[in-house]
Amino acid sequence: MLNRFFILVIVLIALVSGDKKSQHPNVVVLLADDLGIGDLGCYGNNTINTPNIDKLASEGVRLTHHLSAASLCTPSRAALLTGRYPARYGLVGEDGTPPVIVHVSSRASLPLTEITLGRALEAANYTTAIVGKWHLGMNCALLGRDCDGPKKHGFQHFYGIPTTLVEEFRGNHRFWIIDFNQPLHQALIGSWLISVVTLLYFRQKMEFQCMTILFFGICLSFFFLISWFVSTHYRFHTLKWWKVSPWLDQFMNGLLMYDNQVIEQPLQLDGLMQNLVSFSVKFIADHAHGDGPFFLYHSFGHVHTPMFTHPSMAGKSRHGRYGDNVEEMDAGIGAIMAALTEHNLDETTIVYFLSDHGGHLECVDNEGHRVGGHNGLFKGGKGQGASEGAIRVPGIYRWKGHIPSSVSIHEPTSLLDMLPTILDLANLPQIHDLLPNLPAREIDGVSIASLLMRGEPQTARVFIHHCQRSIHAVRWAKDGHVYKMYIKKHKFPEGSHQCGWGIMNLCSCFDESVTDLTDKPLLFDLSSDPYEDDPISSATEEYKEVVTYLLDYLDRWQERVHYPPSQFRKKSDAILSLWTQPFCLDCTKRN
């Protein structure tokens, strides 16, 4: 009898432990970079093959009115992780500043006072990891020490790229550049020659010791070398003062890091996606049967320029290098999903797939090939503030056995909703209960768990759309209508919804490119006019009622919420700081 009693106790403990673990599922977030909503089969594309993403949609819920909180990488990713508009903590550009974090060693970053999903899940005893692109600041100390970046925001493991991908990461760039046609270089060379002649003159006339002349010669040469380096590799004398030379960009920002150590410098692009996916697959295998759940935030470098593809995937698509990139990313998602299946984690893992913002419509490489995304019939794209094509993104939630399959939801939702939704789905307390010692804060996202699991409609909801710190539009979902009111709107060229072509071309959402509509806002009903072809007449009662409500809402918002200045306003916070730059000492991959 005693033996049976002990066996019963052991079984009960095992059952309770199993139930406890099942209450808190694993979480996998798959984030694409610059992917257009029109690039995926499950969103209507029939020329690019995305079988793994399409399968994800068939096994879960596809959000058709899913919105980014910004049209550029850094602010959008900050909003995703915090559930708060990035203008609340200054992680947005201003006129005359960089629009995103551009350097590993800059001081601008996601403030440590903000609570990320990683930090919340770490407090709930999750093992947390980010693989891939971070782009929210590394917080490096003197001489590149303590570049903890994501580790200061709840991620126990980091394997990836600290900023973003840029064209300068590809190719061979010269360090020694002397341009005799450039006035700055002419002045420097002339000044150096005059200094050398002057030293030789004093050596002859005043009989200085050779060592004295040598000392002064070295000091002067060092001074001119530093002046040449700053004038050549920095861009303080241009309007885009935060820019650096291609060589400096490639060697200082093109890094692969493992936790807070640089393990590859410069970054090798070919095979990078496979490298990152392999790390995520290994992370899943290592934690599949651990004592607690895990959170994997896999942030792809694809499909941001420059386009790079493993030879095995190159030339396979019907859309050149861009199509190859989309299909390679899809294969990476397939490998991560296969790892979940292999370890029997399908029913114990919430998967969320999305893009950070709309596709880069204007992007064409130097060879004339399209390397930017497609946003379907939505107008505009990356960088255009409130334009629908800039912020309408794919969004898929999948949790087998809990979230229904093959369902499409057309209600407006936002990537701001990720934090409260994941906590709700995982049956966890919200952040103020998980981290009670931190000051309370207002979350702009809402939990859409009941919408995902049971299709329960949301109550009326307002979304604010920004360009930098400025509010450009407001969206109001109410009684089956989705109204969008523009108070500032991009002026597209005649017959187009983009701004020319080029690798660096991007529609601006400020200055003379924008029409101020504050006195007479433009109003659309996206439920009947999703592509914003026919604005509602200002003479109608519907227009007057909706515009009055939304303008009043904005007045109350701006009275209550005061945005701080941009973190990029000070040059010292935005430039590449060599004194805090991390370096690779041995570049041996420490996987």
N, C-alpha and C positions, 0 to 999 in steps of 0.2 A: 504493500500500500504506500509506504514511504517513497519507494522508487517512482511509483506512478505519480505521486504528488509532485516530486521534483521535475519529472518530465513535463507535466502539465504547466508548471510555473515557467519552465524554459520556453515552451511553445507559446505561452501567452506573452512573454517578454519579446520573443521574436516577432509575433504578430503586431504588438504595440509598436516596436521599432520600425517594422515595415510600414505600418500605417502612418507613423510620424514622418518617415522619409517621403512617402507618396504624397503627403500634403504639400510639400514644397518641391515643385518640379524644377528640373534644370532649365536654363534659359540660353538660347542661342540667337543672337542678333546678327543678321547678314546685311551689311550696308554697302551699296554700290555708290560709286563716285561719278557724278555728272551723267547718270543714265537717264535717257528720256523715257517717258511713259509710253511712247509709241515704238519702242525698240523691242518689246516683248510679245511673244506669241499670245500669251494669255490676256494681253491688252489690245489685241487686234493686228499685230504685225504678222505677215505671212511670208516674209522674205529672209528673216534671220532666225536660225534654229536655237530655241531656248527650251529644250525638253525638260530640263530639271526644274527650272523656275515655273514652267507651265504645270508640271506635276505637283509642285508645292501648292500652287493655286487650286488645283483639282482636289487636293487633300485638305484644304483649309478654306479660309475666308479671303476673298479678294476685295480690296477697298478701291472703289472707282473714283471717289472724291477725296483722295488723301492729299494732305497739304504739308509742304515744308514751311518752316517758320522764317526762312530767309532764302535768298536766291544765290548765295555763295557759301563755300564750304565751312569756314570757321564758325560763323554765327549759327548756321544750320545745325552743325554737329553739337555745338554747345546747347542749343535748345533741345535737341534730341535727348541728351544725357541728363539735363536738369529739369525739363518740363517747364522752362521759363523763357520768356522772350529775351534774347541776348542783349537787347538795348537796356534791359534792367541793370546789367552789370558791365556795360561799356565795351562788350566784345564785338563791336561793329565799327566800321570806318566812318570818317567824316570827310567832307570835301578837302582835298589836298593831303590826305593820309592814305596809307595802304588799306585796302578793303578787308584783308585777312592777315593772319600771321604768316610772315614770309621767311622768317629765319629761325633756326633751331635755338640760337643764342639770344633772341630778343626777349625783353622782359614782359611783354604783353602775354597774358595767359588767362585761362579760365580761373577766376578767383577761388582761393581755397575755402572761402566762406560758402560757396555754392555746393549743394548736395547732388551728386550724380547717382544714377542707378547703380553704378559699381559700388559706390560708398554705402548705399542703402542695403544692397544684397550682401556686401561684406559684413555689415552689422547683423544680418540675419544668418551668419555662418555659412555663406556661400564661398566657394573657391572661385576667384574672379580672374579673368585674363582678357587683355586686348591684343589682337593680332592684326597687323596692318597699319593703316594710316591713322594717326592721332590728330595732329593739326590744331591742338588747343594749348600749346605752350609747354615748354619743358622745365622752366624754373631753375635753370642751371646756375650754380654758384661760381665763385672765382676759380679760374683755370679749368672750367668744365666739370667741376665736381658736383655730385648730388643732382644730376639731371634726372630727377625722378618722374617729372611729368605725370603720366597716368597713375603712377604708384601713390601719388599724393591725393588721388581722387578715388581711391577704393579698389584699384586694380592691382592685384598681388603679382601679376605677371604681365610683362610687356615684351612683345617681339614684333618689331615693325619699323615703320618710317615715321620720324617725329613731326615732319611738316607735311608737305604735299609734293606731288610730282610736277616738274617743270621741264620745258624743252631743253634747258641747259644741262640736264642730267645725261643727255645723250651726246656722243661725239667727243673729239679731242679739242680742248680749248687751251690757248697759249697763256702762260703766266707773264712772260716777258713781252710786253707790248710797248713799242715806242713809235708814236705817230708824229712824224715831222710836220704834218699838215695841221696838227691840233695846237691851237694857241697855248694851252696849258703846258703841253710838252715842250713847245718852243721856248717858253719862258723858263721852264725848269732846266733845260739843257743849257740855255744861254747863261743863266745865273750860276750854274755849276762851273761852266768854263771860266766865267769871270772870276769866280772864287778861287779856282785853281791858279789862274794867272796871277791874281793878287797875292796868294801865298808864296808863289815862286818869286815875285817881285820883292816881298818883304824878306824872304830868305836871302836874296842877293844884297839888298840895300842895308838891312839891319843885322845881317849875320846871325839869324836864328839858328839854333841847333837843329840838326836833321830830325831828331826825335820829336822836337816841338812841332816842326812843320808836319811831320807824319801824323802826330796826334790830332792837330787841327784839321788835316786833310781827311782823316778817317771820320772825325766828328761831322765835318761838312758833308762828306759823301753819305754818311748815315742819315743826316737830316734830309738831303735831297732824295735819298732812296725811299724814306718814309713818305715824303711829299709826293713822289711819283706813284707809290703804291696806293695812297689814298685817292689821288686824282684819277688813277687808272682803273682801280678795282671798286671804288665807291662812286656814288652818283650824287654827291651832295650839291653839285652845281647844276643839277637838272630839276625839272618839276617833280619827277618821281625820285625824290631824294633817298628813298628807302631801297632802291634797286642796287644791285652789285653786278660785277662783271660775270660773264658765263663761267670763267675759271673758278672764281670765288664761290659762286652758287653751287657748282658741281661738287667742289671739295669740302665746302663747309655745311651745306644743307642736304646734299645727297648722301644720307647715312642710313645704315641699317643698325638698329639697336636691340640689345637683349637686356631687359630691365633698364638699368641706367648706364650701361656700357656700350660704346660703339664697337661693333664687330665687323663692319664692312664700310670702307671709305676709299673712294667714292662708291656709291650704290651701283650694283650690277643689275640692270633692268631685265635682261633676258633670263627667264626662269624664275623671276621674283614671285609671280603669282603662285607657282607650284611650290616654292619654298615656304610661303606663308600658309598655304593650304595644308601642307605636310605638318607644319607646327600645330595647326588647329586640330587635325586628325589625331595627332599624337596626344594633344591635351585631352581630347575626348576619351581616348583609350586609357590614359593614365588616371582619369577621374570618373570613369563610367561606373565603377563599383566601389567608390570611396564611401566614407562615413557620412558625407553630406552632399548636397547638390552643387552644381557649378554654374557659372555665368560666363559664356564665351561671347565676346563682342568682336566679330571678325569684320574688319573694315577694309574692303578691297581697294587697291590702287586703281583698278579698272573702273570705268572706262575713260579716265582722265588722260589727257595728253601728257607726255608723248606716248604714242601707241607702240606697245611692245608685246610681242607674242612669241611663245615657244615655237621652235621650228615645226613641231608636230601639229600645231594648230594653224600655222600661217597659210594663207591662201585658200582656206576652206570655205569661207563665206561668200555670199554674193554682194557684199558691201565693203570690199577691200579690208584695210587694216582695222577700221572701226568695227565692222561686222565680226572680224576675227577676234577682236577684243571682247565683244559681247559674248560670243560663243565660248571663248576660253574662260571667262568668268562663270558662265553657266556650268561648264564642266567642273570648275572648282566648287561651286555650290553642290553639284552632284556628289563630289567626293566627300564633302562634309556631311551631307545627308546620309550617304552610304555608311559612314562611320557611326552615326546614330543608330541606324538599323542593325548594323553588325553587332552592336553592344546592347541590343534590345532596349533602346532608350526612346523609341518613337512615341510611346504613350506617356512617358515621364519627362518630356522636353517640349517647352514652348519655343517655337521658331517664329521669328519676325524678320521678314525681308522687306527692304525699301531702298530708295535712292535718296541722296541728301538734298537734291533739288533738280530742276529741269535740265535738259540737255543743252549743250553749248552749240547753238545753231550755226554760228558764223565760222566755226573752226574748220579751216582748210590748211593742210600742211604745205610746206614749200614746194612740193611736187604737184600740188593742185588736187590732192585727194581729200575727200570729205573725212574728217576725223572728229566730227561732232555729232551729238545725238539728235533724235527726232521726237518731237513732243506731240505727235498726232496732229489734230486740227486746232489745238490750243495755241493762242497767239503768244509770241514771245519766247524767251528762253533764259538761260543762265545769266545772272547779273541784272535782270530787269525789274527788280523790286517786286511789285505786286502783279506783274503780268501773269496771266493764268499758266502759260507754258513754262514760266520760271519756277512756279511753286506747286504745280500739280504733279504728283509723283506716284509711282507704283507703291503699293503697300499690301503685304500678304501676312496673315497670321495663321499658323498651323499648330494644332495640339491634338493629336489623334485621340479619339475617345472622349474628348471634352469640347472642342470647337467643331462645329459641323463642317462637312466637306462640300466642295463644289457650290459654295454660296458666294454671291456677290452682294455687297452692301454699297448703296449709292448715297447714303447720308454723309455730310461733310465730317471728316476726322482729320487729325493732325499728328505729325510725328512728336509734337509736344505731349501727346497722350501716352507715350511709351512708359514713362516711369510709373504714373499711377495705375495704368492698365496692367503692367507686369506684376506689380505688387498685389493688385486685386486678384488677378488670375492665380497667382501662387499662394493665395490665402495668407498673405503677410500683412502686418500693420503698415499704415502709411508712414511717410518719412518722419513726421513729428513724433511718432511713438517709437520708431526704430532708433532714432537719434535724439532723445529728449533733451540732451544737454546743449544742443545747438539752438540758436534763435529760430523762432517760427518764421516761415516765409510763405508768400502767396504763390501757389502753383497755377500756371496758366493752362496746362493740359488737364484733361479730365479722364477718369477711367471709362473705357468703352467695353469693359469685360462683359456686361450684360448684353450689349449690342452684338458682340462677337459670338457669345455662347447661346443666346436665346433670341436674338433678333429684336430685342426690346428697343423701341425708338427712343432717341434722346429728347430731352426738353430743348426749348429754344436756346440757341447758342450763338455767341459773337466771336469772330476771329479777327485779329488785327494784322494787317500786312505792312511791313516796314521796308523802306529803303534806308539803310544805315540807321540813324536815329530818328528819321522822319517817318511819319505815318502816311502811307500813300492810299490805302484802301481799307475798307471794313466789310466783312462778310457776315450775314445774319441768316441763320437757318431757323425757319419758323413756319409751322403749319403747312408743310409740304413745299414751301418756297425756299430758295436759297438766293437771297439778294446780295449783290456786291456793289458797293458804292465807292467810286474813285473820287478822291479829292486831289490827287496828283496822278498823272498818267503819262506814259512814254509816248513821244511823237514818232511813230514809225515812218520811214520813208514811203513815198507814194507807191502803192501796190505791193508792199512788202511788210513782213513782221519780224525783220531782223536788221542788223546793221552791217551790211557788206559781207566781205569774206576775208579770212586771214587767221593765222594761228593765234594772234594776240587780239583780234577784233572781239569786242564785247559791247553790247548796248549799255550805255550808262543809264542809271536810274536817277540822276540828279543833274544839276546845272541846266543849260539851254535845251537839253534833250527832253525835258519834262514840261508838260502843260499844267499850270496851277488851276484847279477846278474848284477851289474852296468856295467861291461865291455861287457856283452852280454845278454841284457834283453830278457826275455821270452815274446812272443807275442801271444795272442789268438784273434780270431774273435768270440765274443760271440753271434753274430746274427746267425751264422751257427754252432757254437760249444759252446752251453750255459754251458756245464758242464766241460769245459776246459780239454778235452781229447787229443786234437791234436794241439800242438803249430804250428804256422806258421813257415816255414823253414826260417832260417836267410839268405839263398841264394837267396830268391825271391826279386823282386823289391818292392813288396807290403810291405814286412818286412822292407826293407831299408828306404822306404819313410815314413812309419808310425813311426818307431822308431826314425828316424832323427827329425821328427816334434815334437814328444813328449819329447825327451831329450832336444831339444831347448826350448820347452815350460817350462820344469822344471827349466832350467837354468835361464830363464827370471823371473819365479816365485820366485826363491830363491834369486835373486838379489833385487827384489822389496819387498818381504814379509819376515820379520825377526821375527822368533818366540821367545818369551821370555822364560826364564827358567821355568821348572815345578813349580807349586805352592806347590808341595809336597816335594820339595828339602830340605827345612829346617824342621828339626824335630819339632821345636817349632810350626810350622804351621800345622803339620799333626797329631800330637799325640792327645790323649784324654786329655783335659785340665780341671782338676777338678775345677779350680777357675772360669771357665766360664760355668760350667755344669748346665743346667736347671734341676730343681727338681719338683716333684709333691708334693704339700703340703697337699692337701686334697683328690685328685684323684676322685672328684665327677665330673661325666661327665656333661659338660656344653654345651649341644646341643642347 
